[in-house]
Amino acid sequence: MWRKAVCSIPYRPFSSSSSTEIPTLYSFLQPSIFSLKPNEQSKQPQGSTNSQTKTLTEDQKNTLETTLETSLLTQNTDEAWKSFKALTTCSTFPNKPLTNSLITHLSSLKDTQNLKRAFASVVFVIEKDPKLLSFETLSTLLSSMNFANTAAPAFALVKCMFKNRYFVPFDLWGDMLVDVSRKSGSLVAFLRVFEECCRIAIDEKLNYLKPDLAACNAALECCCYELESVLDAEKVVATMTMLGVRPDESSFGFLSYLFALKGLEKKILELENLMVEFGFPNKQVLYNSLIVGYVKSGKTDLVSGTILRSLREGDGEDLNFNDETYCQVVKGYLENGVMKSLASLIIEAQKLEPSMLAVDKSVGHGIISACINLGLSDKAHSILDEMNAQGGSVGLGVYVPILKAYCKELRTAEATQLVMDISTLGLQLDAGLYDMLIEASMTSQDFPSAFTLFRDMRDARTHDLRGSYLTIMTGLMENQRPELMAAFLDEVVEDPRVEIKTHDWNSIIHAFCKAGRLEDAQRTFRRMTFLQFEPNDQTYLSLINGYLTAEKYFNVLMLWNDIKWKISGGKEKGIKFDHNLVDAFLYALVKGGFFDAVMQVVEKSQERKIFVDKWRYKQAFMEKHKKLKVSKLRRRSFRKMEALIAFKNWAGLNA
C-alpha cells in the first residue's frame, strides 16, 4: 500500500461535475438523426405529439425485422436504418442479435453520419432496454469513435452507461477512452469519468469495473501535468490504495514532477524511500521527472544538483536521461539567462562519469545535442567556448554533436579544424564519424578537408580506412579530378590498411583518358607497373580507347607489342584476352594501318577461337585507307605489302 505520508487526505467519494463537452456533443449530433424529413413532417396530423405512438402487429414487426436483416446482409445501410427507426418509433426493438448486428455494422463504416446513428442507437437501447445490448457491441462502437477521434460522444456514452447502471467491464472500454483523450489533447475529461468509475466500483463492490494501472497512471498524469494539483493527485493515490492497484515507476515519476514543481522536498524524499520499499532500485524515471519539474519552476540550481546527484549515486553508471529531458534543461537555462552555467554542469559531470562511458551517454553529449536539436547551434558553440575559458576538460561527448551538426550543414572546413583540435587534446574519433565527415567534405567538393581528415584518420591508427578511401576516390572520379586521384593514391599506396588493387589504378587511367590527358594516363600506367601492380584487360581497354580518340595509333601498337609478349609467354596474369580486347586492338590497328600487327591479333584470336566480326574492320579500312595501293607498298616495303594483302584476303576486300 502507498504510505499515508504520500496520501495526506482520507478517501472520499468524488463528486460528479457537469460535462464540459456537451457543446461539442451537440454539434456532433446535429442535425438530429431521429428528426423527420420536411416531407414526412407535413404528412403528420396537426394534433399529433411525440407521446403518440403506433402499435405494430406481429406481422408488421416480423416484416420490418426481415427487411432489416436482409438490408444488413446486402449492405443496404439506409434501408436497414429506416427499418430500425420504424420499429423504435413504435416502441419496439428488433431481437437482440439483430440489434447488435445493426449497431456493429454502423460502427464498422466509421463515417460521421453512421457513427451518429450507432451512438444514438446505443444510448436509446441503454435507456429503454439495456439487456438487448452486448458488451462487445459497445466496445466496437467505442473503438470506432477512438479511430474517428470523436472524444465527446465517447465520454457521453460512458456517462450514459453509468447513469443507467449499465456496467461494462473496464477493460473493454478504459484503454480506448484514455487513447481518445490523449488524441483530443487533454486527459481532464477522462479524469472525471475515472473518478465516477472508481466511486461505483468501490460503492457497488464491482471488481470488473476497477480501473487498471494504466488508467490510474493516466488519471495521475492529468492531476500532475495538466491540473498541477497536489490535492487531486493524492485523491487518485488514495483511490489506487483502496482498489489495491500497485503503482509502478511511472506513478512515482508523475508525483515527483508535481512535488518538484511545487517545491515539496520532504515529499520527494518520502517518494524515494517508497520506491525502495516497492522494489524499484532504478530511479531514472524519478530523476527525469524531478529535473523537468525543477526546470518548469525555474530552479536551475536544483536541476544541476539532481543531475550530479544521480551520477554520484549510480557511480556514474546507468545514466540515461532522455532527449526530452535534456531539451527541457536547455530551454530552462536559456529562459533563466544562465546558459553559461551549462558549461560548469558539463565539466562537473565529466568528473563523475566513468572513463569508459559511451560518448552518446554522457551529460555533455545530451546537452549539446539538445541545443542542436532545438536549433541553437550557436549556443552549443558558446558552451564549448565557455568550457575552454573555464579551463575545463572537454570530452568527446561535447564535440561529437557539434561535428554532426557541421556535417549536416556542410560546414566542412570548420569541422576539420575542430577535428584537429580534438586530435591535439589526445582524443580519438571513431571510424564512423570520420567517414561521415569525409563524405560531407566530398559532397561539398571540399577536397582539401577530405584529405586532411583522411591523414588524421591514418595518424590516429584507425584500422578501417577502406570505406573513407573509396568515398574520396569515388567523389574525385565523379567530379572528374583524376590528378587528385593520382596524388591521393600515391600518398596511401604503401599503407596496408587501404589495400590498393589494380582496379584503383584503372579508375585513374580511365579518368585521364576520358579527359584526353594521355600523358598523365601513361605516367600513371608506368607508375602502376613500377610498383608491381599488374595491368589487366580493363587497363588496356582504357588506354586503347584514349589513343584511338586522339588518333595516336602508334601507341596502340606499342601496347600490342607489350601484351603480345605476355600472352605468348604465358604471363597473361589478370589479362582477359577476349572479344572486347581483340575488337579494340583490331579497330585501332586497322585505323593506324599496322596490318602486320592486325594479322598477329587475328592469329591469336583464331588460336583462342574468339569470334571476330570482319564487317567493322572493312568499314574502318575503307574510311581510312581506301586509296592505298598495293603497288606503292611493293616499292616501299615488301613485308608491309604482304601484310596488306593478307588483311584484304582475310577481310574479303580483294573482290
C-alpha positions in Angstrom: 0.0 0.0 0.0 1.0 3.6 -0.5 2.3 5.2 2.6 0.0 7.6 4.5 2.7 10.3 4.2 2.0 10.4 0.4 -1.7 10.3 0.8 -2.2 13.0 3.3 -6.0 13.2 2.9 -8.6 10.4 3.5 -10.5 8.9 0.7 -13.9 10.5 0.0 -16.2 9.9 -3.0 -15.7 12.1 -6.0 -18.5 14.4 -6.8 -19.9 14.4 -10.3 -19.3 17.6 -12.3 -21.1 19.0 -15.2 -19.8 17.8 -18.5 -17.6 20.3 -20.4 -18.0 18.5 -23.7 -21.8 19.0 -24.1 -21.5 21.7 -26.7 -19.1 19.5 -28.7 -21.5 16.6 -28.4 -24.4 18.8 -29.5 -22.6 19.8 -32.7 -21.7 16.1 -33.3 -25.3 15.1 -33.2 -26.7 17.9 -35.3 -28.8 17.7 -37.3 -30.7 15.1 -35.3 -30.7 11.7 -37.0 -34.1 10.9 -35.5 -35.9 14.0 -36.8 -38.3 13.5 -39.6 -37.6 14.9 -43.0 -39.7 18.0 -44.1 -42.0 16.0 -46.4 -42.5 13.5 -43.6 -43.4 16.2 -41.1 -46.0 17.7 -43.5 -47.7 14.3 -43.6 -48.3 14.2 -39.8 -51.7 15.1 -38.5 -51.7 18.5 -36.8 -52.7 17.2 -33.5 -50.0 14.5 -33.3 -47.4 14.7 -30.5 -44.2 12.8 -29.7 -46.1 10.9 -27.0 -48.4 9.3 -29.5 -47.1 6.0 -30.8 -48.5 3.4 -33.1 -48.7 -0.2 -32.2 -47.3 -2.7 -34.7 -49.0 -6.0 -35.3 -46.8 -9.2 -35.1 -46.8 -9.5 -38.9 -45.7 -5.9 -39.3 -42.9 -6.4 -36.8 -41.7 -9.6 -38.5 -41.8 -7.9 -41.9 -39.7 -5.0 -40.6 -37.2 -7.3 -38.9 -36.9 -9.4 -42.1 -36.3 -6.2 -44.1 -33.7 -5.1 -41.5 -31.9 -8.4 -41.6 -31.9 -8.5 -45.4 -30.6 -4.9 -45.7 -27.7 -5.8 -43.4 -26.8 -8.8 -45.5 -26.9 -6.7 -48.7 -25.1 -3.8 -47.0 -28.0 -1.5 -47.7 -27.4 0.7 -44.7 -30.0 3.4 -45.3 -32.8 0.8 -45.7 -31.6 -1.0 -42.6 -31.7 2.3 -40.6 -35.1 3.1 -42.0 -36.5 -0.3 -40.7 -34.8 0.2 -37.3 -36.4 3.7 -36.9 -39.8 2.3 -37.9 -39.5 -0.3 -35.2 -38.3 2.0 -32.4 -40.8 4.7 -33.3 -43.4 2.2 -32.3 -41.6 1.4 -29.0 -40.5 -2.0 -30.5 -36.9 -3.3 -30.8 -35.6 -5.9 -33.1 -34.4 -9.1 -31.4 -31.0 -9.0 -29.6 -28.8 -10.5 -32.4 -30.3 -8.2 -35.0 -30.0 -5.1 -32.8 -26.3 -5.8 -32.1 -25.7 -6.6 -35.8 -27.1 -3.2 -36.9 -25.0 -1.3 -34.3 -21.9 -3.2 -35.2 -22.5 -2.6 -38.9 -23.0 1.1 -38.4 -19.8 1.3 -36.2 -17.7 -0.5 -38.8 -18.4 2.1 -41.5 -16.6 4.7 -39.4 -18.1 7.7 -41.2 -19.6 10.5 -39.1 -23.2 10.0 -40.1 -23.3 6.3 -39.3 -21.3 6.9 -36.1 -24.1 9.2 -35.1 -26.6 6.5 -35.9 -24.7 3.9 -33.9 -24.2 6.3 -30.9 -27.9 7.3 -30.8 -29.0 3.7 -31.2 -26.8 2.5 -28.3 -27.9 5.4 -26.0 -31.6 4.6 -26.9 -31.2 0.9 -26.2 -29.3 1.5 -22.9 -32.1 3.8 -21.7 -35.0 1.6 -22.9 -33.8 -2.0 -22.8 -30.1 -2.5 -22.0 -30.4 -6.3 -22.0 -30.6 -6.1 -25.7 -27.0 -4.7 -25.9 -23.9 -6.9 -25.7 -20.7 -5.7 -24.2 -18.7 -6.5 -27.4 -21.0 -4.2 -29.4 -20.4 -1.3 -27.1 -16.7 -1.9 -27.2 -16.8 -2.0 -31.1 -18.6 1.4 -31.1 -16.1 3.0 -28.7 -13.2 1.6 -30.8 -14.7 3.3 -33.9 -15.1 6.6 -32.0 -11.5 6.3 -31.0 -10.4 5.7 -34.6 -12.5 8.7 -35.7 -11.2 10.9 -32.8 -14.6 11.8 -31.5 -14.0 12.2 -27.8 -17.2 14.0 -26.8 -19.7 11.2 -27.8 -17.4 8.6 -26.4 -17.4 10.2 -22.9 -21.2 10.9 -23.2 -21.7 7.2 -23.9 -19.8 6.1 -20.9 -21.7 8.6 -18.7 -24.9 7.2 -20.1 -23.8 3.8 -19.1 -23.2 4.9 -15.5 -26.4 6.9 -15.3 -28.5 3.9 -16.4 -26.5 1.5 -14.3 -25.3 -0.4 -17.3 -21.9 -1.5 -16.0 -19.5 -2.8 -18.6 -16.1 -4.3 -17.6 -13.5 -1.6 -17.5 -11.0 -3.5 -19.7 -13.5 -3.3 -22.6 -13.5 0.5 -22.8 -11.0 2.0 -20.4 -7.9 2.0 -22.7 -9.9 3.4 -25.6 -11.1 6.2 -23.5 -7.6 7.1 -22.4 -6.4 6.9 -26.0 -9.2 9.2 -27.4 -8.5 11.6 -24.5 -4.8 11.9 -25.5 -5.8 12.5 -29.1 -8.0 15.3 -28.0 -5.1 16.9 -26.2 -6.4 16.7 -22.6 -6.9 14.0 -20.0 -9.3 16.1 -17.9 -12.4 14.5 -19.3 -11.0 11.1 -18.6 -10.2 12.0 -15.1 -13.8 12.8 -14.3 -15.0 9.5 -15.8 -12.2 7.7 -13.9 -13.4 9.3 -10.6 -17.0 8.2 -11.2 -16.0 4.7 -12.3 -13.9 4.3 -9.1 -16.8 5.5 -6.9 -19.1 3.0 -8.5 -16.6 0.2 -8.3 -16.0 0.8 -4.6 -19.6 1.5 -3.6 -21.1 -1.3 -5.6 -18.1 -3.7 -4.9 -17.7 -4.4 -8.7 -14.2 -5.7 -9.3 -14.7 -5.9 -13.0 -15.3 -2.1 -13.1 -12.0 -1.5 -11.3 -9.5 0.6 -13.5 -6.2 -0.9 -14.2 -2.7 0.6 -13.6 -2.5 2.2 -17.0 -5.8 4.1 -16.4 -4.7 5.1 -12.8 -1.5 6.4 -14.2 -3.4 8.4 -16.9 -5.5 10.0 -14.2 -2.4 10.7 -12.1 -0.7 12.2 -15.1 -3.6 14.5 -15.6 -3.5 15.7 -12.0 0.2 16.3 -12.0 0.9 17.7 -15.5 -2.4 19.3 -16.6 -4.1 20.3 -13.4 -0.9 20.6 -11.3 -3.0 19.8 -8.3 -1.5 18.0 -5.3 -4.9 17.5 -3.8 -6.3 15.8 -6.9 -3.1 13.7 -7.2 -3.4 12.5 -3.7 -7.0 11.6 -4.2 -6.0 9.4 -7.1 -3.3 7.8 -5.0 -5.9 7.1 -2.2 -8.2 5.6 -4.7 -5.5 3.3 -6.0 -4.8 2.2 -2.5 -8.4 1.4 -1.9 -8.7 -0.5 -5.1 -5.4 -2.4 -4.5 -3.7 -1.1 -7.6 0.1 -1.3 -7.1 2.0 1.7 -8.5 4.9 1.4 -10.9 7.9 3.7 -11.7 5.7 5.9 -13.9 3.4 6.5 -11.0 6.3 7.8 -8.9 7.6 9.8 -11.8 4.3 11.8 -12.1 4.3 12.6 -8.4 7.9 13.5 -8.3 7.4 16.0 -11.2 4.5 17.6 -9.3 6.3 17.7 -5.9 9.4 19.3 -7.6 7.2 21.8 -9.3 5.6 22.8 -6.0 8.9 22.7 -4.1 7.7 19.8 -1.7 11.2 18.5 -0.9 10.0 16.5 2.1 7.5 14.6 -0.1 10.2 13.9 -2.7 12.3 12.2 0.0 9.3 10.1 1.1 8.8 9.1 -2.6 12.4 7.9 -2.9 12.1 5.8 0.2 8.8 4.4 -1.1 10.4 3.4 -4.4 12.9 1.3 -2.5 10.1 -0.3 -0.4 8.2 -1.2 -3.6 11.4 -2.7 -5.1 12.3 0.0 -7.7 16.0 0.5 -7.3 16.4 2.3 -10.6 15.5 5.9 -10.0 16.0 7.1 -13.6 12.3 7.9 -14.1 12.2 9.8 -10.8 15.3 11.8 -11.7 13.9 12.7 -15.2 10.7 13.9 -13.7 12.4 15.9 -10.9 14.5 17.7 -13.5 11.6 18.6 -15.6 9.7 19.8 -12.6 12.6 21.9 -11.3 13.1 23.4 -14.8 9.5 24.5 -15.0 9.7 26.1 -11.6 12.9 27.9 -12.6 15.1 26.2 -10.0 18.2 25.6 -12.2 20.5 25.0 -9.2 18.3 22.1 -8.2 18.4 20.8 -11.8 22.2 20.7 -11.8 22.2 19.2 -8.3 19.8 16.4 -9.4 21.9 15.5 -12.4 25.2 15.4 -10.4 23.5 13.5 -7.6 22.2 10.9 -10.0 25.8 10.4 -11.2 27.2 10.1 -7.7 24.6 7.6 -6.5 25.0 5.5 -9.6 28.8 5.7 -9.6 28.5 7.4 -13.0 26.7 4.4 -14.5 23.1 3.7 -15.7 22.6 7.4 -16.5 20.0 7.5 -19.2 18.3 10.9 -19.3 16.0 11.0 -22.3 16.3 13.6 -25.1 13.2 15.4 -24.0 14.7 15.9 -20.5 17.9 17.4 -22.0 15.8 19.7 -24.2 13.8 20.9 -21.2 17.1 21.6 -19.3 18.5 23.7 -22.2 15.2 25.6 -22.6 15.0 26.2 -18.8 18.6 27.5 -18.6 18.0 29.7 -21.7 14.8 31.2 -20.3 16.5 32.0 -17.0 19.5 33.5 -18.7 22.1 31.1 -17.3 23.3 29.3 -20.4 26.9 29.6 -19.2 26.1 27.5 -16.2 25.6 24.6 -18.5 29.3 24.6 -19.2 30.0 24.3 -15.5 27.5 21.5 -15.2 29.1 19.5 -18.1 32.6 20.0 -16.5 31.4 18.7 -13.1 29.5 15.8 -14.7 32.6 14.7 -16.7 34.5 14.4 -13.4 31.9 11.9 -12.2 31.4 10.0 -15.4 33.4 6.7 -15.8 36.2 6.9 -18.4 34.7 4.0 -20.4 31.2 5.6 -20.7 29.8 5.6 -24.2 30.1 9.0 -25.8 26.4 9.3 -26.5 25.5 8.5 -22.9 27.4 11.5 -21.4 25.7 14.6 -20.0 27.8 16.8 -22.3 26.6 14.9 -25.3 23.0 15.1 -24.2 23.1 18.9 -23.5 24.9 19.8 -26.7 22.7 17.5 -28.8 19.6 19.2 -27.2 21.0 22.6 -28.2 21.4 21.5 -31.8 18.0 19.7 -31.9 16.4 23.0 -30.7 18.1 24.9 -33.5 20.5 26.6 -31.0 23.8 25.5 -32.6 25.4 28.9 -31.8 24.6 28.2 -28.1 26.3 24.9 -28.4 29.4 26.7 -29.7 29.1 29.2 -26.8 29.0 26.3 -24.3 32.2 24.8 -25.8 34.0 28.2 -25.7 32.9 28.7 -22.1 34.2 25.3 -21.1 37.6 26.2 -22.6 37.5 29.6 -20.9 36.9 27.8 -17.6 39.9 25.6 -18.2 37.7 22.5 -18.1 38.4 19.3 -19.9 36.2 19.0 -23.0 35.2 15.3 -23.6 34.2 13.7 -26.9 30.6 13.9 -25.9 30.7 17.7 -26.3 32.5 17.6 -29.6 30.5 14.8 -31.4 27.1 16.6 -31.7 28.8 19.8 -33.0 30.7 17.8 -35.6 27.5 16.1 -36.7 25.8 19.4 -37.0 28.7 20.7 -39.1 28.2 17.6 -41.3 24.5 18.3 -41.8 25.2 22.0 -42.6 28.2 21.0 -44.8 30.4 23.4 -42.8 33.3 21.0 -43.5 36.2 23.4 -43.1 35.1 24.3 -39.6 34.5 20.6 -38.8 38.0 19.8 -40.0 39.5 22.4 -37.8 37.6 21.1 -34.8 38.9 17.6 -35.6 42.4 18.9 -35.5 41.7 20.5 -32.1 40.3 17.1 -30.9 43.4 15.3 -32.0 45.6 17.9 -30.3 43.8 17.0 -27.0 44.7 13.4 -27.5 41.0 12.3 -28.1 40.2 9.9 -30.8 37.1 9.8 -33.1 35.7 6.5 -34.3 35.9 5.4 -37.9 32.2 6.0 -38.5 32.4 9.7 -37.6 35.5 10.2 -39.8 33.6 8.5 -42.7 30.6 10.9 -42.1 32.9 14.0 -42.1 34.8 12.9 -45.2 31.6 12.1 -47.1 30.3 15.6 -46.2 33.5 17.1 -47.5 33.3 15.3 -50.8 29.6 16.2 -51.2 30.5 19.9 -50.8 33.6 19.5 -53.0 35.9 20.5 -50.2 38.7 18.1 -51.2 41.5 19.6 -49.0 39.3 19.0 -45.9 38.7 15.4 -47.0 42.4 14.8 -47.5 43.3 16.4 -44.1 40.7 14.3 -42.4 41.9 11.1 -44.0 45.5 11.9 -42.9 44.3 12.5 -39.4 42.4 9.2 -39.6 45.6 7.4 -40.6 47.7 9.1 -37.9 45.1 8.1 -35.3 45.8 4.5 -36.3 42.3 3.8 -37.3 42.1 0.2 -38.6 39.3 0.5 -41.1 40.4 3.1 -43.8 38.9 1.4 -46.8 35.4 3.0 -46.6 36.7 6.6 -46.4 39.3 5.8 -49.1 36.6 4.6 -51.5 34.4 7.7 -50.7 37.3 10.0 -51.7 38.2 8.1 -54.8 34.5 7.9 -56.0 34.0 11.6 -55.3 37.0 12.6 -57.2 36.0 10.4 -60.1 32.5 11.9 -60.2 34.0 15.4 -60.1 36.5 14.5 -62.9 39.6 15.2 -60.9 42.0 12.4 -61.9 45.1 14.4 -61.0 43.9 14.5 -57.3 43.1 10.8 -57.6 46.6 10.0 -58.7 48.2 12.2 -56.0 45.9 10.7 -53.3 46.6 7.1 -54.4 50.4 7.8 -54.5 50.1 9.0 -50.9 48.4 6.0 -49.5 49.7 3.2 -51.8 52.1 1.8 -49.2 49.5 1.8 -46.3 48.4 -1.9 -45.8 45.1 -0.8 -44.3 43.9 0.6 -47.6 44.6 -2.5 -49.8 45.2 -0.8 -53.2 44.4 -3.0 -56.1 44.7 -2.9 -59.9 41.2 -1.5 -60.4 42.1 1.6 -58.3 44.8 2.4 -60.8 42.4 1.6 -63.7 40.0 4.2 -62.4 42.6 6.9 -62.6 43.9 5.8 -66.0 40.3 5.7 -67.3 39.5 9.2 -65.9 42.7 10.6 -67.5 41.9 9.0 -70.9 38.3 10.2 -70.8 39.6 13.8 -70.2 42.1 13.4 -73.0 45.1 13.7 -70.7 47.0 10.9 -72.3 50.4 11.8 -70.9 49.1 11.7 -67.4 47.5 8.3 -68.2 50.8 7.0 -69.5 52.6 8.3 -66.4 50.1 6.6 -64.1 50.4 3.4 -66.1 54.2 3.5 -65.7 53.9 4.2 -62.0 51.5 1.3 -61.7 53.8 -1.2 -63.3 56.8 0.2 -61.4 55.0 -0.6 -58.1 54.4 -4.1 -59.5 50.6 -3.8 -60.0 49.7 -6.0 -62.9 47.7 -4.3 -65.7 44.6 -6.2 -66.8 42.3 -6.1 -69.8 40.4 -3.0 -68.4 43.7 -1.1 -68.1 44.5 -1.8 -71.8 40.9 -1.1 -73.0 41.0 2.4 -71.3 44.4 3.2 -72.9 43.4 1.9 -76.4 40.2 3.9 -76.4 42.1 7.0 -75.3 44.7 6.6 -78.0 42.0 5.9 -80.6 40.2 9.1 -79.8 43.4 11.1 -80.1 44.4 9.1 -83.2 47.7 8.0 -81.6 47.7 4.6 -83.3 51.5 4.0 -82.8 50.9 4.0 -79.0 48.3 1.3 -79.6 50.9 -0.7 -81.5 53.3 -0.4 -78.5 50.5 -1.7 -76.2 50.0 -4.6 -78.6 53.7 -5.5 -78.5 53.5 -5.4 -74.7 50.5 -7.6 -74.4 51.6 -9.9 -77.2 54.7 -10.8 -75.3 52.7 -11.5 -72.2 50.1 -13.8 -73.8 52.7 -15.6 -75.9 54.9 -16.3 -73.0 52.1 -17.5 -70.7 52.4 -14.4 -68.5 48.9 -13.0 -69.0 48.1 -12.8 -65.3 44.9 -10.8 -64.8 44.5 -10.2 -68.6 41.3 -11.5 -70.1 42.1 -11.7 -73.8 38.5 -11.8 -75.0 36.4 -10.4 -77.8 36.3 -6.9 -76.3 40.1 -6.6 -76.2 40.5 -8.2 -79.7 38.0 -5.8 -81.1 39.6 -2.7 -79.6 43.1 -3.7 -80.9 41.9 -4.7 -84.4 39.9 -1.5 -84.9 42.7 0.8 -83.7 45.4 -1.0 -85.6 43.4 -1.1 -88.9 42.8 2.6 -88.5 46.5 3.1 -88.0 47.5 1.0 -90.9 49.5 -1.5 -88.9 48.4 -4.6 -90.9 51.2 -6.8 -89.8 50.1 -6.3 -86.2 46.4 -6.7 -87.3 47.2 -10.2 -88.6 49.0 -11.0 -85.4 45.9 -10.2 -83.4 43.8 -12.2 -85.9 46.1 -15.2 -85.5 45.8 -15.0 -81.7 42.0 -14.7 -81.9 41.9 -17.8 -84.1 44.1 -19.7 -81.7 41.7 -18.9 -78.9 38.6 -19.4 -81.0 37.4 -15.8 -80.5 34.7 -14.7 -82.9 35.5 -11.6 -84.9 33.1 -9.5 -86.9 35.0 -8.6 -90.1 32.5 -6.0 -91.3 33.6 -3.5 -88.7 37.2 -3.6 -89.9 36.3 -3.5 -93.6 34.5 -0.2 -92.8 37.4 1.1 -90.9 39.8 0.3 -93.8 37.5 1.9 -96.3 37.3 5.1 -94.2 41.0 5.4 -93.6 42.9 3.6 -96.4 40.5 3.5 -99.4 43.2 4.9 -101.8 46.0 2.8 -100.5 47.5 0.8 -103.4 49.5 -2.5 -103.1 51.8 -1.4 -105.9 53.0 1.6 -103.8 53.8 -0.6 -100.8 55.7 -3.1 -103.1 58.2 -0.3 -103.8 58.5 0.7 -100.1 58.4 -2.5 -98.1 57.7 -6.0 -99.3 56.7 -7.0 -95.7 54.0 -4.3 -95.5 52.7 -5.3 -98.9 52.4 -8.9 -97.8 50.6 -7.8 -94.6 48.1 -5.7 -96.5 47.4 -8.5 -99.0 46.9 -10.9 -96.1 44.5 -8.5 -94.4 42.5 -7.9 -97.6 42.2 -11.6 -98.2 41.1 -12.2 -94.6 38.6 -9.3 -94.6 37.3 -10.2 -98.1 38.3 -6.9 -99.7 40.1 -8.3 -102.8 36.8 -9.0 -104.6 
